[in-house]
Amino acid sequence: MIPSLFDYKRASSAAEAISLVAEYGDDAKFLAGGHSLLPLMKLRLAAPSVLVDIGRLKDLSYITDAGSYIAIGALTRHMDVETSPILKQHVPLLACAAGHVGDPQVRHRGTIGGSIAHADSASDLPATTLALGATYVVQGASGTREIAATDFYKGFLESALRPDEMLTEIRVPKMNGAGWSFQKFNRRAQDWAIVGVAAWRGNGGSGVALVNMGSTPVLATDVATALASGASVADAAELAAAQADPQSDLNASAEYRVHLAKVLVRRALEEASK
Amino acid sequence: MKISVTVNGKTHESDVEPRTLLVQYVREDLGLTGTNIGCDTSSCGACSLHLDGEAVKSCTVLAVQADGSQVTTIEGLATDGKMHPMQDAFMQNHGLQCGFCTPGMVMAAISLLRENANPTEEEVRIGLEGNLCRCTGYHNIVQSILACAKGGK
Protein backbone atom coordinates (compact mmCIF):
# COMPACT_ATOMS: atom_id res chain seq x y z
CA MET A 1 0.00 0.00 0.00
CA ILE A 2 1.43 3.34 -1.09
CA PRO A 3 0.27 6.77 0.11
CA SER A 4 -1.18 9.19 -2.41
CA LEU A 5 1.16 11.85 -3.78
CA PHE A 6 2.43 14.55 -1.46
CA ASP A 7 5.16 17.15 -1.30
CA TYR A 8 7.84 16.61 1.32
CA LYS A 9 9.46 19.47 3.25
CA ARG A 10 12.10 18.92 5.89
CA ALA A 11 12.18 21.47 8.70
CA SER A 12 15.44 22.38 10.41
CA SER A 13 13.79 24.17 13.35
CA ALA A 14 10.43 24.31 15.10
CA ALA A 15 9.92 27.87 13.83
CA GLU A 16 10.57 26.77 10.24
CA ALA A 17 8.18 23.84 10.63
CA ILE A 18 5.42 26.11 11.90
CA SER A 19 5.90 28.64 9.13
CA LEU A 20 5.90 25.85 6.51
CA VAL A 21 2.62 24.47 7.83
CA ALA A 22 1.14 27.98 7.96
CA GLU A 23 2.22 28.50 4.36
CA TYR A 24 0.53 25.33 3.08
CA GLY A 25 -2.57 25.54 5.25
CA ASP A 26 -4.98 22.79 6.23
CA ASP A 27 -3.57 20.24 3.79
CA ALA A 28 -0.18 20.17 5.47
CA LYS A 29 0.66 17.74 8.28
CA PHE A 30 3.62 17.42 10.60
CA LEU A 31 5.53 14.13 10.24
CA ALA A 32 7.34 13.05 13.42
CA GLY A 33 8.03 9.30 13.78
CA GLY A 34 5.24 8.59 11.32
CA HIS A 35 3.80 5.62 13.17
CA SER A 36 0.30 7.07 13.45
CA LEU A 37 0.21 9.15 10.27
CA LEU A 38 1.88 6.87 7.70
CA PRO A 39 -0.42 3.87 8.32
CA LEU A 40 -3.43 6.17 7.80
CA MET A 41 -1.87 7.56 4.62
CA LYS A 42 -1.12 4.07 3.30
CA LEU A 43 -4.79 3.15 3.82
CA ARG A 44 -5.69 6.45 2.08
CA LEU A 45 -7.67 7.45 5.15
CA ALA A 46 -5.46 10.54 5.24
CA ALA A 47 -4.08 12.30 2.20
CA PRO A 48 -2.25 15.49 3.19
CA SER A 49 -0.79 17.29 0.19
CA VAL A 50 2.32 18.39 2.12
CA LEU A 51 4.28 16.61 4.84
CA VAL A 52 6.52 18.78 6.99
CA ASP A 53 9.12 16.42 8.46
CA ILE A 54 10.01 17.45 12.02
CA GLY A 55 11.67 14.13 12.80
CA ARG A 56 15.17 15.60 12.76
CA LEU A 57 14.53 18.33 15.33
CA LYS A 58 16.75 16.68 17.93
CA ASP A 59 16.40 19.68 20.26
CA LEU A 60 12.80 18.54 20.84
CA SER A 61 13.95 15.14 22.13
CA TYR A 62 14.72 15.38 25.85
CA ILE A 63 13.55 14.37 29.32
CA THR A 64 14.45 16.85 32.04
CA ASP A 65 13.63 17.33 35.72
CA ALA A 66 11.93 20.73 36.06
CA GLY A 67 11.28 20.59 39.81
CA SER A 68 7.62 19.75 40.37
CA TYR A 69 7.25 18.16 36.94
CA ILE A 70 9.21 16.33 34.26
CA ALA A 71 9.48 18.08 30.90
CA ILE A 72 9.47 15.76 27.89
CA GLY A 73 10.27 17.01 24.39
CA ALA A 74 7.52 16.13 21.93
CA LEU A 75 9.94 14.25 19.66
CA THR A 76 11.12 11.92 22.41
CA ARG A 77 10.65 8.37 21.17
CA HIS A 78 8.59 5.80 23.08
CA MET A 79 11.73 3.72 23.65
CA ASP A 80 13.42 6.69 25.33
CA VAL A 81 10.35 7.36 27.53
CA GLU A 82 10.19 3.66 28.45
CA THR A 83 13.84 3.44 29.49
CA SER A 84 14.36 6.92 31.01
CA PRO A 85 15.86 6.73 34.53
CA ILE A 86 14.28 10.13 35.35
CA LEU A 87 10.80 8.92 34.38
CA LYS A 88 11.25 5.53 36.05
CA GLN A 89 12.02 7.41 39.26
CA HIS A 90 9.50 10.25 39.14
CA VAL A 91 6.71 9.16 36.73
CA PRO A 92 6.96 5.36 36.56
CA LEU A 93 3.38 5.03 35.27
CA LEU A 94 4.31 6.88 32.07
CA ALA A 95 7.51 4.89 31.52
CA CYS A 96 5.53 1.67 31.95
CA ALA A 97 2.76 2.78 29.58
CA ALA A 98 5.29 3.79 26.92
CA GLY A 99 6.66 0.24 27.06
CA HIS A 100 3.20 -1.04 26.11
CA VAL A 101 2.95 1.05 22.92
CA GLY A 102 3.11 -1.16 19.83
CA ASP A 103 6.29 -3.25 19.83
CA PRO A 104 10.04 -2.55 20.00
CA GLN A 105 10.28 -1.59 16.32
CA VAL A 106 7.37 0.84 16.69
CA ARG A 107 8.88 2.27 19.87
CA HIS A 108 12.15 2.92 18.03
CA ARG A 109 10.32 5.34 15.71
CA GLY A 110 7.10 6.59 17.32
CA THR A 111 7.19 9.70 19.50
CA ILE A 112 5.20 10.78 22.56
CA GLY A 113 4.26 14.06 20.88
CA GLY A 114 3.09 12.32 17.75
CA SER A 115 0.92 9.96 19.75
CA ILE A 116 -0.67 12.77 21.76
CA ALA A 117 -1.16 15.12 18.79
CA HIS A 118 -2.82 12.25 16.89
CA ALA A 119 -5.32 12.17 19.80
CA ASP A 120 -6.39 8.56 19.29
CA SER A 121 -8.49 7.40 22.25
CA ALA A 122 -7.21 3.86 21.60
CA SER A 123 -3.58 4.92 22.16
CA ASP A 124 -1.92 4.42 25.52
CA LEU A 125 -0.18 7.75 26.09
CA PRO A 126 -3.07 10.21 25.66
CA ALA A 127 -5.01 8.49 28.47
CA THR A 128 -1.91 8.00 30.62
CA THR A 129 -0.88 11.66 30.49
CA LEU A 130 -4.53 12.60 31.10
CA ALA A 131 -4.60 10.46 34.26
CA LEU A 132 -1.38 12.10 35.43
CA GLY A 133 -2.72 15.65 35.02
CA ALA A 134 -0.22 16.59 32.30
CA THR A 135 0.00 19.93 30.51
CA TYR A 136 0.91 20.17 26.83
CA VAL A 137 2.97 23.08 25.49
CA VAL A 138 2.16 24.07 21.91
CA GLN A 139 3.87 26.55 19.64
CA GLY A 140 2.21 28.36 16.77
CA ALA A 141 2.70 31.34 14.51
CA SER A 142 1.18 33.59 17.18
CA GLY A 143 3.27 32.25 20.07
CA THR A 144 3.34 29.56 22.71
CA ARG A 145 0.48 28.40 24.94
CA GLU A 146 -0.18 25.67 27.45
CA ILE A 147 -3.16 23.35 27.21
CA ALA A 148 -4.21 21.12 30.10
CA ALA A 149 -4.67 17.50 29.03
CA THR A 150 -8.24 17.78 30.37
CA ASP A 151 -8.95 20.48 27.74
CA PHE A 152 -7.02 18.92 24.86
CA TYR A 153 -9.09 16.03 23.52
CA LYS A 154 -12.11 17.27 21.59
CA GLY A 155 -13.39 14.30 19.58
CA PHE A 156 -12.34 11.32 17.47
CA LEU A 157 -8.76 12.16 16.39
CA GLU A 158 -9.53 15.81 17.18
CA SER A 159 -7.60 17.98 19.58
CA ALA A 160 -7.40 21.59 20.67
CA LEU A 161 -4.35 22.05 18.43
CA ARG A 162 -4.90 24.66 15.74
CA PRO A 163 -3.75 23.70 12.22
CA ASP A 164 -0.63 25.86 12.48
CA GLU A 165 0.29 24.74 16.00
CA MET A 166 2.88 22.14 16.93
CA LEU A 167 3.03 20.23 20.21
CA THR A 168 6.52 20.85 21.57
CA GLU A 169 6.60 19.66 25.19
CA ILE A 170 4.70 17.44 27.59
CA ARG A 171 4.84 18.41 31.28
CA VAL A 172 3.99 15.61 33.66
CA PRO A 173 3.74 16.22 37.42
CA LYS A 174 6.00 14.04 39.55
CA MET A 175 4.13 11.19 41.21
CA ASN A 176 6.01 11.58 44.50
CA GLY A 177 5.87 7.89 45.29
CA ALA A 178 2.15 7.39 44.64
CA GLY A 179 1.05 3.85 43.80
CA TRP A 180 0.18 3.17 40.19
CA SER A 181 -0.90 0.59 37.66
CA PHE A 182 -1.25 0.28 33.90
CA GLN A 183 -3.69 -2.33 32.65
CA LYS A 184 -4.00 -3.18 28.97
CA PHE A 185 -6.38 -5.82 27.68
CA ASN A 186 -5.77 -6.90 24.11
CA ARG A 187 -5.83 -9.99 21.92
CA ARG A 188 -2.27 -9.95 20.56
CA ALA A 189 0.75 -8.52 22.36
CA GLN A 190 1.28 -5.62 19.98
CA ASP A 191 -2.36 -4.64 19.50
CA TRP A 192 -4.15 -1.55 20.66
CA ALA A 193 -5.99 -1.98 23.91
CA ILE A 194 -9.56 -3.25 23.68
CA VAL A 195 -9.76 -1.39 26.99
CA GLY A 196 -6.85 0.06 28.93
CA VAL A 197 -6.54 1.77 32.31
CA ALA A 198 -3.89 4.14 33.64
CA ALA A 199 -4.27 4.76 37.36
CA TRP A 200 -2.39 6.23 40.30
CA ARG A 201 -3.31 6.69 43.95
CA GLY A 202 -1.52 8.31 46.85
CA ASN A 203 -0.62 11.57 48.59
CA GLY A 204 -4.33 12.19 49.21
CA GLY A 205 -5.41 11.92 45.58
CA SER A 206 -5.95 9.62 42.64
CA GLY A 207 -6.29 9.69 38.88
CA VAL A 208 -7.85 7.12 36.59
CA ALA A 209 -8.10 7.37 32.81
CA LEU A 210 -9.45 4.91 30.27
CA VAL A 211 -8.09 3.86 26.88
CA ASN A 212 -10.52 3.10 24.03
CA MET A 213 -13.70 3.80 26.00
CA GLY A 214 -15.08 6.51 23.71
CA SER A 215 -14.10 8.94 21.00
CA THR A 216 -11.58 10.61 23.34
CA PRO A 217 -9.47 9.30 26.21
CA VAL A 218 -11.71 9.34 29.28
CA LEU A 219 -10.89 10.71 32.73
CA ALA A 220 -12.92 8.59 35.14
CA THR A 221 -13.66 11.42 37.55
CA ASP A 222 -16.45 9.59 39.39
CA VAL A 223 -13.94 6.94 40.46
CA ALA A 224 -11.58 9.52 41.91
CA THR A 225 -14.45 11.34 43.64
CA ALA A 226 -15.70 8.12 45.18
CA LEU A 227 -12.24 7.19 46.47
CA ALA A 228 -11.85 10.69 47.94
CA SER A 229 -15.08 10.26 49.89
CA GLY A 230 -13.94 6.95 51.30
CA ALA A 231 -15.47 4.38 48.95
CA SER A 232 -13.80 1.00 48.71
CA VAL A 233 -11.82 0.12 45.60
CA ALA A 234 -14.50 -2.37 44.57
CA ASP A 235 -17.29 0.22 44.92
CA ALA A 236 -15.32 2.97 43.19
CA ALA A 237 -14.46 0.63 40.29
CA GLU A 238 -18.19 0.09 39.65
CA LEU A 239 -18.26 3.75 38.53
CA ALA A 240 -15.45 3.19 35.99
CA ALA A 241 -17.57 3.78 32.91
CA ALA A 242 -19.70 6.66 34.25
CA GLN A 243 -17.92 9.20 32.01
CA ALA A 244 -17.38 6.80 29.10
CA ASP A 245 -19.29 6.28 25.86
CA PRO A 246 -17.67 3.22 24.29
CA GLN A 247 -18.34 1.94 20.78
CA SER A 248 -18.89 -1.61 19.59
CA ASP A 249 -16.44 -2.96 17.04
CA LEU A 250 -14.96 -6.25 15.78
CA ASN A 251 -13.12 -6.80 19.06
CA ALA A 252 -15.81 -6.07 21.61
CA SER A 253 -19.33 -4.82 22.14
CA ALA A 254 -19.91 -1.60 24.07
CA GLU A 255 -21.41 -3.63 26.93
CA TYR A 256 -18.35 -5.86 27.13
CA ARG A 257 -16.10 -2.78 27.16
CA VAL A 258 -18.05 -1.38 30.13
CA HIS A 259 -17.60 -4.70 31.92
CA LEU A 260 -13.88 -4.74 31.11
CA ALA A 261 -13.45 -1.16 32.31
CA LYS A 262 -14.91 -2.01 35.73
CA VAL A 263 -12.76 -5.12 36.11
CA LEU A 264 -9.57 -3.41 34.93
CA VAL A 265 -10.11 -0.31 37.06
CA ARG A 266 -10.59 -2.54 40.11
CA ARG A 267 -7.40 -4.44 39.32
CA ALA A 268 -5.52 -1.20 38.68
CA LEU A 269 -6.66 0.39 41.93
CA GLU A 270 -5.86 -2.76 43.90
CA GLU A 271 -2.33 -2.69 42.49
CA ALA A 272 -2.00 1.07 42.99
CA SER A 273 -3.24 0.82 46.59
CA LYS A 274 -0.63 -1.76 47.66
CA MET B 1 13.79 13.89 -4.14
CA LYS B 2 17.52 13.13 -3.96
CA ILE B 3 18.57 10.96 -1.04
CA SER B 4 21.80 9.36 0.08
CA VAL B 5 21.46 6.15 2.06
CA THR B 6 24.21 3.78 3.12
CA VAL B 7 22.84 0.25 2.83
CA ASN B 8 24.97 -2.68 3.99
CA GLY B 9 28.02 -0.46 3.90
CA LYS B 10 27.51 0.88 0.38
CA THR B 11 26.30 4.45 -0.16
CA HIS B 12 23.52 4.87 -2.71
CA GLU B 13 22.58 8.23 -4.23
CA SER B 14 18.99 7.88 -5.39
CA ASP B 15 16.13 9.98 -6.65
CA VAL B 16 12.85 8.81 -5.09
CA GLU B 17 9.26 9.98 -4.84
CA PRO B 18 8.60 11.22 -1.29
CA ARG B 19 5.90 8.54 -0.89
CA THR B 20 8.36 5.70 -1.55
CA LEU B 21 8.44 3.38 1.46
CA LEU B 22 11.83 2.30 2.77
CA VAL B 23 10.91 -1.35 2.15
CA GLN B 24 10.02 -0.54 -1.47
CA TYR B 25 13.29 1.33 -1.86
CA VAL B 26 15.49 -1.54 -0.66
CA ARG B 27 13.51 -4.21 -2.54
CA GLU B 28 12.72 -2.50 -5.82
CA ASP B 29 15.35 0.21 -6.26
CA LEU B 30 18.28 -1.66 -4.72
CA GLY B 31 17.14 -5.22 -5.50
CA LEU B 32 17.56 -6.39 -1.89
CA THR B 33 14.56 -8.70 -1.68
CA GLY B 34 15.56 -10.45 1.54
CA THR B 35 13.45 -7.94 3.44
CA ASN B 36 9.88 -9.21 3.02
CA ILE B 37 6.56 -7.40 2.90
CA GLY B 38 4.00 -9.26 4.99
CA CYS B 39 1.04 -7.42 6.45
CA ASP B 40 2.10 -3.98 5.14
CA THR B 41 0.45 -2.41 8.23
CA SER B 42 3.38 -2.35 10.74
CA SER B 43 2.04 -5.41 12.55
CA CYS B 44 3.88 -8.54 11.38
CA GLY B 45 7.53 -7.46 11.42
CA ALA B 46 8.52 -9.29 8.20
CA CYS B 47 9.91 -6.00 6.86
CA SER B 48 12.15 -5.37 9.91
CA LEU B 49 15.60 -4.00 9.09
CA HIS B 50 18.09 -1.86 10.97
CA LEU B 51 17.97 1.92 10.64
CA ASP B 52 21.01 3.44 12.34
CA GLY B 53 21.49 0.20 14.28
CA GLU B 54 17.93 -0.31 15.53
CA ALA B 55 15.18 -2.58 14.21
CA VAL B 56 12.34 -0.70 12.53
CA LYS B 57 9.43 -1.73 10.35
CA SER B 58 10.43 -0.51 6.91
CA CYS B 59 6.83 -0.57 5.62
CA THR B 60 6.15 2.36 7.95
CA VAL B 61 9.22 4.48 7.18
CA LEU B 62 9.58 6.68 4.11
CA ALA B 63 12.79 6.36 2.12
CA VAL B 64 13.23 10.13 2.49
CA GLN B 65 13.22 9.69 6.27
CA ALA B 66 16.25 7.40 5.90
CA ASP B 67 18.20 10.05 3.97
CA GLY B 68 21.70 10.23 5.45
CA SER B 69 21.20 7.09 7.53
CA GLN B 70 22.83 3.68 7.79
CA VAL B 71 20.58 0.79 6.84
CA THR B 72 21.36 -2.89 7.36
CA THR B 73 19.24 -5.60 5.74
CA ILE B 74 19.47 -9.37 6.13
CA GLU B 75 21.81 -9.41 3.11
CA GLY B 76 24.29 -7.24 5.01
CA LEU B 77 24.78 -9.54 8.01
CA ALA B 78 27.19 -12.12 6.62
CA THR B 79 30.84 -11.15 6.33
CA ASP B 80 33.26 -12.84 3.93
CA GLY B 81 30.74 -15.59 3.27
CA LYS B 82 30.40 -16.34 6.99
CA MET B 83 26.96 -16.04 8.52
CA HIS B 84 26.22 -13.68 11.39
CA PRO B 85 26.11 -15.57 14.72
CA MET B 86 22.35 -14.98 14.89
CA GLN B 87 21.84 -16.52 11.45
CA ASP B 88 24.02 -19.44 12.54
CA ALA B 89 22.00 -19.84 15.74
CA PHE B 90 18.74 -19.95 13.75
CA MET B 91 20.25 -22.65 11.53
CA GLN B 92 21.65 -24.73 14.39
CA ASN B 93 18.40 -24.55 16.38
CA HIS B 94 16.03 -24.98 13.43
CA GLY B 95 14.61 -21.52 14.16
CA LEU B 96 12.51 -21.43 11.01
CA GLN B 97 9.89 -23.39 9.18
CA CYS B 98 8.63 -21.73 5.99
CA GLY B 99 11.21 -18.95 6.35
CA PHE B 100 9.05 -15.97 5.42
CA CYS B 101 9.27 -14.25 8.81
CA THR B 102 12.92 -15.24 9.29
CA PRO B 103 14.74 -12.15 7.94
CA GLY B 104 12.59 -9.91 10.13
CA MET B 105 12.99 -12.25 13.11
CA VAL B 106 16.78 -12.23 12.75
CA MET B 107 16.94 -8.44 12.44
CA ALA B 108 14.62 -7.97 15.43
CA ALA B 109 16.63 -10.52 17.42
CA ILE B 110 19.97 -8.78 16.81
CA SER B 111 18.40 -5.46 17.83
CA LEU B 112 16.97 -7.10 20.95
CA LEU B 113 20.36 -8.43 22.07
CA ARG B 114 21.95 -5.02 21.51
CA GLU B 115 19.53 -3.60 24.08
CA ASN B 116 19.58 -6.61 26.40
CA ALA B 117 22.60 -8.85 25.92
CA ASN B 118 21.48 -11.59 28.31
CA PRO B 119 17.70 -11.78 28.16
CA THR B 120 15.57 -14.33 29.96
CA GLU B 121 13.30 -16.53 27.88
CA GLU B 122 10.36 -14.33 28.87
CA GLU B 123 12.23 -11.19 27.82
CA VAL B 124 12.96 -12.75 24.43
CA ARG B 125 9.29 -13.63 23.97
CA ILE B 126 8.19 -10.11 24.94
CA GLY B 127 10.96 -8.62 22.80
CA LEU B 128 9.59 -10.43 19.76
CA GLU B 129 6.07 -9.05 20.19
CA GLY B 130 6.45 -7.16 16.92
CA ASN B 131 7.19 -10.22 14.81
CA LEU B 132 4.61 -12.80 13.81
CA CYS B 133 5.38 -16.34 12.62
CA ARG B 134 2.44 -17.83 10.73
CA CYS B 135 3.96 -21.31 11.17
CA THR B 136 3.80 -20.56 14.92
CA GLY B 137 7.38 -21.77 15.18
CA TYR B 138 8.14 -19.49 18.09
CA HIS B 139 9.68 -22.11 20.36
CA ASN B 140 12.76 -22.71 18.23
CA ILE B 141 13.06 -19.03 17.33
CA VAL B 142 13.27 -18.19 21.03
CA GLN B 143 15.76 -21.04 21.58
CA SER B 144 17.88 -19.71 18.69
CA ILE B 145 18.08 -16.24 20.23
CA LEU B 146 18.87 -17.61 23.69
CA ALA B 147 21.60 -19.78 22.16
CA CYS B 148 23.07 -16.79 20.34
CA ALA B 149 23.03 -14.73 23.55
CA LYS B 150 24.66 -17.60 25.46
CA GLY B 151 27.34 -17.75 22.81
CA GLY B 152 28.17 -14.18 23.74
CA LYS B 153 28.05 -13.05 20.16
Interface residues (C-beta under 8 A of the other chain):
Chain A: M1 I2 P3 S4 L5 F6 D7 Y8 R10 L31 G34 H35 L38 P39 K42 L43 L51 D53 G55 G102 D103 P104 Q105 V106 H108 R109 A189 Q190
Chain B: M1 E17 P18 R19 T20 L21 Q24 D40 T41 S42 S43 G45 S48 L51 E54 A55 V56 K57 C59 T60 V61 L62 V64 Q65 A108 S111 L112 E115 I126 G127 E129 G130 N131
